[in-house]
Amino acid sequence: MKVEVFDDWRSIIHIFLGALTPFVPPVFPLYVTYELIEFCERYVRHKKREVRMYIGDMLEYFTGIAVMTLITLVT
């Protein structure tokens, strides 16, 4: 399976939310809940989006967390 990362304009939002998470931890459950609801909603409406795109969204989010954590540790 080929995971698509940075595939649309929302990728910037995913990275921003990830970068915000080390400072505002409640963002994490909100983001995961959002992704789960989006997945379920599209599945019910038969607008199936491939699972690899959701995995890519999560990778974008975790990239934001990793980058911001590294920046805060270095400075």
N, CA, C and O atoms as CSV, one atom per row, in Angstrom:
chain,resi,resn,atom,element,x,y,z
A,1,MET,N,N,0.849,-1.172,0.000
A,1,MET,CA,C,0.000,0.000,0.000
A,1,MET,C,C,0.898,1.239,0.000
A,1,MET,O,O,1.834,1.341,0.793
A,2,LYS,N,N,0.602,2.163,-0.887
A,2,LYS,CA,C,1.348,3.411,-0.971
A,2,LYS,C,C,0.556,4.502,-0.242
A,2,LYS,O,O,-0.541,4.873,-0.660
A,3,VAL,N,N,1.128,5.004,0.845
A,3,VAL,CA,C,0.470,6.029,1.641
A,3,VAL,C,C,0.727,7.392,1.008
A,3,VAL,O,O,1.858,7.711,0.641
A,4,GLU,N,N,-0.326,8.191,0.884
A,4,GLU,CA,C,-0.191,9.525,0.309
A,4,GLU,C,C,-0.101,10.552,1.431
A,4,GLU,O,O,-1.040,10.740,2.204
A,5,VAL,N,N,1.051,11.211,1.500
A,5,VAL,CA,C,1.281,12.241,2.508
A,5,VAL,C,C,1.377,13.575,1.789
A,5,VAL,O,O,1.925,13.648,0.689
A,6,PHE,N,N,0.848,14.636,2.399
A,6,PHE,CA,C,0.828,15.980,1.811
A,6,PHE,C,C,0.129,15.953,0.452
A,6,PHE,O,O,0.661,16.436,-0.548
A,7,ASP,N,N,-1.067,15.380,0.439
A,7,ASP,CA,C,-1.798,15.188,-0.809
A,7,ASP,C,C,-2.815,16.285,-1.124
A,7,ASP,O,O,-3.307,16.362,-2.249
A,8,ASP,N,N,-3.137,17.136,-0.139
A,8,ASP,CA,C,-4.109,18.192,-0.391
A,8,ASP,C,C,-3.815,19.396,0.498
A,8,ASP,O,O,-2.864,19.374,1.279
A,9,TRP,N,N,-4.623,20.445,0.383
A,9,TRP,CA,C,-4.391,21.666,1.151
A,9,TRP,C,C,-4.624,21.465,2.643
A,9,TRP,O,O,-4.090,22.221,3.455
A,10,ARG,N,N,-5.403,20.470,3.015
A,10,ARG,CA,C,-5.648,20.205,4.436
A,10,ARG,C,C,-4.404,19.690,5.148
A,10,ARG,O,O,-4.350,19.678,6.377
A,11,SER,N,N,-3.416,19.270,4.389
A,11,SER,CA,C,-2.167,18.790,4.986
A,11,SER,C,C,-1.533,19.862,5.866
A,11,SER,O,O,-0.937,19.552,6.897
A,12,ILE,N,N,-1.660,21.116,5.460
A,12,ILE,CA,C,-1.111,22.214,6.256
A,12,ILE,C,C,-1.826,22.301,7.594
A,12,ILE,O,O,-1.199,22.559,8.621
A,13,ILE,N,N,-3.129,22.086,7.586
A,13,ILE,CA,C,-3.906,22.120,8.824
A,13,ILE,C,C,-3.491,20.966,9.731
A,13,ILE,O,O,-3.368,21.148,10.942
A,14,HIS,N,N,-3.275,19.787,9.165
A,14,HIS,CA,C,-2.868,18.630,9.968
A,14,HIS,C,C,-1.521,18.898,10.638
A,14,HIS,O,O,-1.337,18.581,11.813
A,15,ILE,N,N,-0.589,19.476,9.900
A,15,ILE,CA,C,0.725,19.780,10.476
A,15,ILE,C,C,0.597,20.857,11.550
A,15,ILE,O,O,1.234,20.761,12.599
A,16,PHE,N,N,-0.215,21.874,11.300
A,16,PHE,CA,C,-0.415,22.933,12.284
A,16,PHE,C,C,-1.018,22.375,13.577
A,16,PHE,O,O,-0.564,22.717,14.669
A,17,LEU,N,N,-2.027,21.529,13.459
A,17,LEU,CA,C,-2.631,20.930,14.650
A,17,LEU,C,C,-1.625,20.060,15.390
A,17,LEU,O,O,-1.593,20.048,16.621
A,18,GLY,N,N,-0.798,19.328,14.634
A,18,GLY,CA,C,0.239,18.527,15.268
A,18,GLY,C,C,1.241,19.395,16.005
A,18,GLY,O,O,1.669,19.050,17.106
A,19,ALA,N,N,1.621,20.521,15.406
A,19,ALA,CA,C,2.568,21.426,16.049
A,19,ALA,C,C,1.962,22.080,17.291
A,19,ALA,O,O,2.686,22.444,18.218
A,20,LEU,N,N,0.670,22.226,17.310
A,20,LEU,CA,C,-0.021,22.826,18.448
A,20,LEU,C,C,-0.161,21.847,19.622
A,20,LEU,O,O,-0.243,22.270,20.775
A,21,THR,N,N,-0.188,20.574,19.337
A,21,THR,CA,C,-0.460,19.551,20.345
A,21,THR,C,C,0.503,19.545,21.532
A,21,THR,O,O,0.030,19.382,22.656
A,22,PRO,N,N,1.820,19.710,21.366
A,22,PRO,CA,C,2.686,19.718,22.550
A,22,PRO,C,C,2.341,20.823,23.548
A,22,PRO,O,O,2.620,20.688,24.739
A,23,PHE,N,N,1.741,21.906,23.079
A,23,PHE,CA,C,1.387,23.021,23.948
A,23,PHE,C,C,-0.053,22.939,24.446
A,23,PHE,O,O,-0.373,23.453,25.518
A,24,VAL,N,N,-0.914,22.297,23.674
A,24,VAL,CA,C,-2.333,22.145,24.038
A,24,VAL,C,C,-2.698,20.662,23.842
A,24,VAL,O,O,-3.254,20.299,22.805
A,25,PRO,N,N,-2.393,19.813,24.821
A,25,PRO,CA,C,-2.613,18.365,24.666
A,25,PRO,C,C,-4.034,17.928,24.310
A,25,PRO,O,O,-4.184,16.907,23.640
A,26,PRO,N,N,-5.092,18.647,24.724
A,26,PRO,CA,C,-6.433,18.206,24.331
A,26,PRO,C,C,-6.671,18.193,22.811
A,26,PRO,O,O,-7.679,17.651,22.357
A,27,VAL,N,N,-5.779,18.771,22.039
A,27,VAL,CA,C,-5.926,18.751,20.584
A,27,VAL,C,C,-5.858,17.315,20.069
A,27,VAL,O,O,-6.534,16.973,19.098
A,28,PHE,N,N,-5.049,16.475,20.710
A,28,PHE,CA,C,-4.875,15.095,20.242
A,28,PHE,C,C,-6.184,14.316,20.198
A,28,PHE,O,O,-6.535,13.799,19.137
A,29,PRO,N,N,-6.931,14.205,21.315
A,29,PRO,CA,C,-8.194,13.452,21.209
A,29,PRO,C,C,-9.208,14.108,20.272
A,29,PRO,O,O,-10.007,13.415,19.642
A,30,LEU,N,N,-9.180,15.420,20.178
A,30,LEU,CA,C,-10.088,16.100,19.253
A,30,LEU,C,C,-9.755,15.747,17.803
A,30,LEU,O,O,-10.653,15.500,16.998
A,31,TYR,N,N,-8.465,15.725,17.474
A,31,TYR,CA,C,-8.060,15.405,16.109
A,31,TYR,C,C,-8.391,13.958,15.759
A,31,TYR,O,O,-8.901,13.678,14.674
A,32,VAL,N,N,-8.100,13.044,16.676
A,32,VAL,CA,C,-8.391,11.628,16.413
A,32,VAL,C,C,-9.897,11.420,16.264
A,32,VAL,O,O,-10.339,10.667,15.396
A,33,THR,N,N,-10.672,12.078,17.098
A,33,THR,CA,C,-12.129,11.985,16.993
A,33,THR,C,C,-12.610,12.543,15.657
A,33,THR,O,O,-13.480,11.952,15.017
A,34,TYR,N,N,-12.052,13.671,15.231
A,34,TYR,CA,C,-12.399,14.260,13.935
A,34,TYR,C,C,-12.121,13.283,12.794
A,34,TYR,O,O,-12.964,13.094,11.918
A,35,GLU,N,N,-10.951,12.668,12.803
A,35,GLU,CA,C,-10.595,11.720,11.741
A,35,GLU,C,C,-11.530,10.508,11.757
A,35,GLU,O,O,-11.938,10.023,10.702
A,36,LEU,N,N,-11.862,10.028,12.935
A,36,LEU,CA,C,-12.765,8.878,13.054
A,36,LEU,C,C,-14.161,9.224,12.539
A,36,LEU,O,O,-14.772,8.440,11.813
A,37,ILE,N,N,-14.657,10.383,12.911
A,37,ILE,CA,C,-15.984,10.810,12.444
A,37,ILE,C,C,-15.982,10.998,10.928
A,37,ILE,O,O,-16.932,10.604,10.251
A,38,GLU,N,N,-14.926,11.594,10.399
A,38,GLU,CA,C,-14.829,11.783,8.949
A,38,GLU,C,C,-14.828,10.434,8.226
A,38,GLU,O,O,-15.497,10.265,7.206
A,39,PHE,N,N,-14.075,9.485,8.763
A,39,PHE,CA,C,-14.017,8.154,8.161
A,39,PHE,C,C,-15.390,7.492,8.179
A,39,PHE,O,O,-15.842,6.971,7.159
A,40,CYS,N,N,-16.054,7.510,9.333
A,40,CYS,CA,C,-17.372,6.876,9.463
A,40,CYS,C,C,-18.417,7.561,8.595
A,40,CYS,O,O,-19.237,6.899,7.960
A,41,GLU,N,N,-18.384,8.892,8.569
A,41,GLU,CA,C,-19.364,9.647,7.787
A,41,GLU,C,C,-19.226,9.336,6.299
A,41,GLU,O,O,-20.224,9.141,5.607
A,42,ARG,N,N,-18.014,9.293,5.820
A,42,ARG,CA,C,-17.821,8.998,4.396
A,42,ARG,C,C,-18.148,7.544,4.085
A,42,ARG,O,O,-18.628,7.233,2.995
A,43,TYR,N,N,-17.892,6.658,5.032
A,43,TYR,CA,C,-18.199,5.248,4.811
A,43,TYR,C,C,-19.708,5.050,4.707
A,43,TYR,O,O,-20.181,4.304,3.849
A,44,VAL,N,N,-20.464,5.719,5.580
A,44,VAL,CA,C,-21.923,5.595,5.583
A,44,VAL,C,C,-22.514,6.176,4.297
A,44,VAL,O,O,-23.465,5.622,3.746
A,45,ARG,N,N,-21.957,7.282,3.822
A,45,ARG,CA,C,-22.478,7.931,2.615
A,45,ARG,C,C,-21.897,7.336,1.338
A,45,ARG,O,O,-22.143,7.846,0.245
A,46,HIS,N,N,-21.144,6.281,1.470
A,46,HIS,CA,C,-20.551,5.572,0.332
A,46,HIS,C,C,-19.592,6.438,-0.479
A,46,HIS,O,O,-19.358,6.177,-1.659
A,47,LYS,N,N,-19.046,7.457,0.151
A,47,LYS,CA,C,-18.006,8.252,-0.499
A,47,LYS,C,C,-16.669,7.725,0.023
A,47,LYS,O,O,-15.919,8.437,0.691
A,48,LYS,N,N,-16.403,6.509,-0.286
A,48,LYS,CA,C,-15.255,5.850,0.312
A,48,LYS,C,C,-13.953,6.552,-0.071
A,48,LYS,O,O,-13.656,6.786,-1.242
A,49,ARG,N,N,-13.222,6.863,0.935
A,49,ARG,CA,C,-11.889,7.423,0.770
A,49,ARG,C,C,-10.941,6.329,1.219
A,49,ARG,O,O,-11.165,5.709,2.258
A,50,GLU,N,N,-9.924,6.089,0.484
A,50,GLU,CA,C,-9.059,4.966,0.788
A,50,GLU,C,C,-8.387,5.150,2.143
A,50,GLU,O,O,-8.065,6.266,2.551
A,51,VAL,N,N,-8.186,4.038,2.824
A,51,VAL,CA,C,-7.600,4.046,4.157
A,51,VAL,C,C,-6.211,4.675,4.125
A,51,VAL,O,O,-5.798,5.317,5.092
A,52,ARG,N,N,-5.497,4.499,3.037
A,52,ARG,CA,C,-4.144,5.056,2.959
A,52,ARG,C,C,-4.149,6.576,3.068
A,52,ARG,O,O,-3.154,7.166,3.488
A,53,MET,N,N,-5.248,7.213,2.699
A,53,MET,CA,C,-5.329,8.674,2.825
A,53,MET,C,C,-5.477,9.079,4.291
A,53,MET,O,O,-4.921,10.093,4.713
A,54,TYR,N,N,-6.223,8.295,5.065
A,54,TYR,CA,C,-6.347,8.576,6.496
A,54,TYR,C,C,-5.029,8.325,7.207
A,54,TYR,O,O,-4.662,9.057,8.126
A,55,ILE,N,N,-4.322,7.295,6.782
A,55,ILE,CA,C,-2.998,7.030,7.358
A,55,ILE,C,C,-2.070,8.198,7.029
A,55,ILE,O,O,-1.289,8.627,7.878
A,56,GLY,N,N,-2.150,8.711,5.813
A,56,GLY,CA,C,-1.358,9.878,5.435
A,56,GLY,C,C,-1.688,11.094,6.276
A,56,GLY,O,O,-0.792,11.846,6.658
A,57,ASP,N,N,-2.972,11.298,6.572
A,57,ASP,CA,C,-3.381,12.418,7.422
A,57,ASP,C,C,-2.775,12.286,8.819
A,57,ASP,O,O,-2.308,13.269,9.393
A,58,MET,N,N,-2.786,11.079,9.357
A,58,MET,CA,C,-2.210,10.846,10.678
A,58,MET,C,C,-0.695,11.060,10.650
A,58,MET,O,O,-0.129,11.607,11.597
A,59,LEU,N,N,-0.042,10.633,9.578
A,59,LEU,CA,C,1.402,10.868,9.453
A,59,LEU,C,C,1.717,12.364,9.395
A,59,LEU,O,O,2.706,12.814,9.973
A,60,GLU,N,N,0.893,13.119,8.713
A,60,GLU,CA,C,1.077,14.567,8.670
A,60,GLU,C,C,0.943,15.161,10.066
A,60,GLU,O,O,1.735,16.014,10.466
A,61,TYR,N,N,-0.057,14.708,10.797
A,61,TYR,CA,C,-0.289,15.197,12.157
A,61,TYR,C,C,0.903,14.868,13.050
A,61,TYR,O,O,1.396,15.731,13.776
A,62,PHE,N,N,1.364,13.623,12.996
A,62,PHE,CA,C,2.489,13.225,13.837
A,62,PHE,C,C,3.797,13.886,13.395
A,62,PHE,O,O,4.700,14.068,14.212
A,63,THR,N,N,3.907,14.242,12.128
A,63,THR,CA,C,5.069,15.007,11.666
A,63,THR,C,C,5.075,16.383,12.326
A,63,THR,O,O,6.125,16.871,12.744
A,64,GLY,N,N,3.916,16.999,12.418
A,64,GLY,CA,C,3.813,18.291,13.105
A,64,GLY,C,C,4.211,18.189,14.569
A,64,GLY,O,O,4.909,19.061,15.087
A,65,ILE,N,N,3.768,17.121,15.244
A,65,ILE,CA,C,4.150,16.913,16.648
A,65,ILE,C,C,5.664,16.746,16.755
A,65,ILE,O,O,6.302,17.367,17.605
A,66,ALA,N,N,6.233,15.913,15.896
A,66,ALA,CA,C,7.666,15.626,15.960
A,66,ALA,C,C,8.502,16.875,15.699
A,66,ALA,O,O,9.469,17.140,16.414
A,67,VAL,N,N,8.133,17.634,14.681
A,67,VAL,CA,C,8.906,18.837,14.349
A,67,VAL,C,C,8.850,19.847,15.489
A,67,VAL,O,O,9.880,20.402,15.869
A,68,MET,N,N,7.675,20.091,16.033
A,68,MET,CA,C,7.561,21.075,17.109
A,68,MET,C,C,8.273,20.593,18.369
A,68,MET,O,O,8.894,21.392,19.070
A,69,THR,N,N,8.190,19.315,18.661
A,69,THR,CA,C,8.902,18.775,19.819
A,69,THR,C,C,10.404,18.929,19.666
A,69,THR,O,O,11.089,19.306,20.617
A,70,LEU,N,N,10.922,18.643,18.479
A,70,LEU,CA,C,12.356,18.809,18.226
A,70,LEU,C,C,12.762,20.283,18.340
A,70,LEU,O,O,13.809,20.601,18.904
A,71,ILE,N,N,11.944,21.160,17.812
A,71,ILE,CA,C,12.262,22.589,17.899
A,71,ILE,C,C,12.312,23.052,19.353
A,71,ILE,O,O,13.217,23.792,19.738
A,72,THR,N,N,11.358,22.625,20.148
A,72,THR,CA,C,11.322,23.055,21.551
A,72,THR,C,C,12.453,22.425,22.354
A,72,THR,O,O,12.938,23.035,23.308
A,73,LEU,N,N,12.881,21.230,21.994
A,73,LEU,CA,C,13.994,20.593,22.710
A,73,LEU,C,C,15.334,21.242,22.361
A,73,LEU,O,O,16.216,21.344,23.213
A,74,VAL,N,N,15.482,21.670,21.136
A,74,VAL,CA,C,16.744,22.252,20.677
A,74,VAL,C,C,16.921,23.678,21.206
A,74,VAL,O,O,18.038,24.093,21.517
A,75,THR,N,N,15.828,24.420,21.307
A,75,THR,CA,C,15.950,25.810,21.725
A,75,THR,C,C,15.856,25.972,23.213
A,75,THR,O,O,15.941,27.091,23.719
